[in-house]
Amino acid sequence: MRRNPVRARTDRAELYAVLDAGLVGHLGLTLPTGPLVLPTGYGRDGETLYLHGSSGAASLRAAASGVPVCFTVTHVDGIVYSRSAFHHSMNHRSAVVQGTARLVTDPDERRHGLAVLTEHLAPGSWEHSRQPDRKELAATAVLALDLTEASVKARTGPPGEDERDLETPSADWAGVLPLRTVWGEPEPCPLLPAGTPVPARVSSRG
């Protein structure tokens, strides 16, 4: 990492923490028509990220063909206000994974990958949901991306300030405005029978 190497994190556990705390990542690759970045769900199992999408999507077909891909996850933890415009920033955590994705063709691993994705998004739901049928599996492509080439970057704390700005008596406010994401109240599907209780796997996330 050449830019701001002081923000690099080398502990593998920090990589896992950033990935596991996210819900949406961005898959970047180059198609014949040009570069493309797509938001997508994902799930991690050890050193493997599982991604999925329509088996007819040109982007996933390209990713499965062996072209280099980049997958990123970012969390914004706060906006950093400084006395100078130059030092305004964000407190954040981000992970960048580079490599080539592998199309998962083994039936057992495909189901495993889909289970990992489901459990990452909605823990406890795989075993309580109808499993994908043959038609649904045929319509879904599952990719595996190894975490060998991955980097983590994070910024925390107050703004960095220049001495000259600290000496300005009319300086504006400086500090951090934290940003947090919280779960709301569960909203039941209108097709549910009246009085259907919210399962603990849903209500416990609030």
C-alpha positions in Angstrom: 0.0 0.0 0.0 1.7 3.2 -1.2 -0.8 5.9 -0.3 -1.2 6.6 3.4 0.6 3.3 4.5 0.0 4.3 8.1 -3.6 3.3 7.6 -2.8 -0.2 6.4 -3.8 -3.1 8.6 -2.0 -6.4 8.3 -3.7 -8.5 10.9 -5.8 -11.1 9.0 -8.5 -10.9 11.7 -9.1 -7.2 10.7 -9.7 -8.3 7.1 -12.3 -10.8 8.3 -13.9 -8.3 10.5 -14.4 -5.7 7.7 -15.8 -8.4 5.4 -18.0 -10.0 8.0 -19.5 -6.7 9.1 -20.6 -5.6 5.6 -23.7 -6.5 3.6 -22.9 -5.1 0.2 -19.6 -5.2 -1.7 -18.6 -3.9 -5.2 -17.3 -6.2 -7.9 -15.1 -4.5 -10.4 -13.9 -5.9 -13.7 -13.2 -4.9 -17.3 -15.6 -6.0 -20.1 -15.1 -5.6 -23.8 -17.4 -2.6 -23.5 -15.3 -1.0 -20.7 -14.9 -1.1 -17.0 -17.8 -2.1 -14.8 -18.4 -2.0 -11.0 -21.5 -3.8 -9.6 -22.9 -3.8 -6.1 -23.5 -7.4 -4.9 -24.1 -9.5 -1.8 -21.5 -11.9 -0.6 -20.5 -14.3 2.1 -17.2 -15.5 3.5 -16.1 -19.0 4.5 -12.6 -19.0 5.8 -10.3 -17.7 3.0 -13.1 -17.8 0.3 -15.6 -15.2 -0.7 -18.7 -16.4 -2.4 -20.6 -14.2 -4.8 -23.7 -14.9 -6.8 -25.9 -13.5 -9.5 -27.8 -14.4 -12.6 -26.2 -17.1 -14.7 -27.1 -15.0 -17.7 -25.3 -11.9 -16.6 -22.4 -10.9 -18.9 -20.5 -9.5 -15.9 -20.5 -12.9 -14.0 -19.7 -14.8 -17.2 -16.7 -12.6 -17.7 -15.6 -12.9 -14.1 -15.9 -16.7 -14.3 -13.7 -16.7 -17.5 -10.6 -15.8 -15.6 -10.3 -12.0 -16.1 -8.8 -10.1 -13.1 -11.4 -8.9 -10.7 -11.5 -6.5 -7.7 -14.0 -6.8 -4.8 -14.3 -4.0 -2.2 -16.2 -3.5 1.0 -16.3 -0.1 2.8 -17.7 1.1 6.1 -18.0 4.8 6.8 -17.8 5.4 10.6 -17.8 9.2 10.6 -17.2 12.4 8.8 -14.0 14.2 9.9 -14.3 18.0 10.0 -11.1 20.0 9.9 -10.1 23.7 10.2 -8.9 23.4 6.6 -10.7 22.0 3.6 -7.7 19.9 2.7 -7.8 17.9 6.0 -11.5 17.0 5.9 -11.8 13.3 5.7 -13.8 10.2 6.7 -13.2 7.6 9.5 -13.6 4.3 7.7 -12.7 0.7 7.3 -12.2 -0.8 3.9 -11.1 -4.1 2.3 -9.9 -4.7 -1.2 -9.6 -8.2 -2.7 -7.9 -8.8 -6.0 -7.7 -12.0 -8.0 -9.5 -14.2 -10.4 -12.9 -15.7 -9.5 -13.7 -19.3 -9.9 -17.1 -20.5 -11.2 -18.4 -23.0 -8.7 -19.7 -26.0 -10.6 -19.7 -28.8 -8.0 -23.4 -29.2 -6.8 -22.5 -29.6 -3.2 -20.2 -26.5 -3.1 -22.8 -24.5 -5.0 -25.4 -25.2 -2.3 -22.7 -24.5 0.3 -21.9 -21.2 -1.3 -25.5 -20.1 -1.4 -25.9 -21.1 2.2 -22.9 -19.0 3.1 -24.4 -16.0 1.2 -27.8 -16.5 2.8 -26.4 -16.8 6.3 -24.3 -13.7 5.9 -27.2 -11.6 4.9 -29.9 -13.2 7.1 -28.4 -15.5 9.8 -30.4 -18.5 10.6 -32.5 -18.3 7.4 -31.0 -21.1 5.3 -32.5 -23.9 7.3 -35.8 -22.2 7.7 -36.3 -21.4 4.0 -37.3 -23.6 1.1 -34.1 -24.7 -0.6 -33.4 -23.7 -4.3 -34.9 -26.0 -6.8 -33.3 -27.2 -10.0 -34.6 -24.3 -12.1 -33.5 -21.7 -9.5 -30.0 -23.2 -9.3 -29.7 -23.2 -13.1 -30.6 -19.5 -13.1 -27.9 -18.7 -10.4 -24.2 -18.4 -10.9 -22.0 -18.9 -7.9 -18.4 -17.5 -7.9 -15.6 -18.2 -5.4 -12.9 -15.6 -4.9 -9.8 -16.4 -2.8 -8.7 -13.9 -0.2 -4.9 -14.4 -0.8 -4.5 -11.0 -2.4 -6.3 -8.7 0.0 -5.6 -5.4 1.8 -7.3 -3.5 4.6 -7.2 0.2 5.3 -8.7 2.2 8.2 -8.8 5.7 9.5 -9.8 6.6 13.1 -9.6 9.5 15.4 -9.7 13.3 15.1 -8.6 15.5 12.1 -5.0 16.0 11.3 -4.3 19.7 11.5 -1.6 22.1 10.3 0.1 24.3 12.8 -0.9 27.4 10.9 -4.6 26.5 11.2 -4.3 26.0 14.9 -3.0 29.5 15.3 -6.0 31.0 13.5 -8.3 32.6 16.1 -11.4 32.5 13.8 -11.1 28.8 13.1 -14.3 26.9 12.6 -15.4 23.8 14.5 -13.3 20.7 14.0 -14.0 17.1 15.1 -15.8 13.9 14.1 -19.5 13.4 13.4 -20.0 9.6 13.9 -22.1 7.6 11.6 -23.8 4.4 12.7 -26.2 2.0 10.9 -29.0 0.5 13.1 -31.7 -2.0 12.4 -35.3 -0.8 12.4 -38.5 -2.6 13.5 -39.3 -5.7 11.4 -42.0 -5.1 8.8 -44.0 -8.3 8.1 -45.0 -9.3 4.6 -48.7 -8.4 4.0 -49.3 -12.0 2.8 -48.4 -13.5 6.2 -51.2 -14.8 8.3 -52.2 -12.2 11.0 -50.4 -12.6 14.2 -47.4 -14.5 12.8 -44.7 -13.9 15.3 -41.3 -12.4 14.3 -38.7 -15.2 14.8 -35.8 -14.6 17.1 -33.3 -14.7 14.2 -34.9 -11.5 12.9 -35.8 -9.7 16.1 -32.5 -10.3 17.8 -30.7 -8.2 15.1 -32.5 -5.0 16.2 
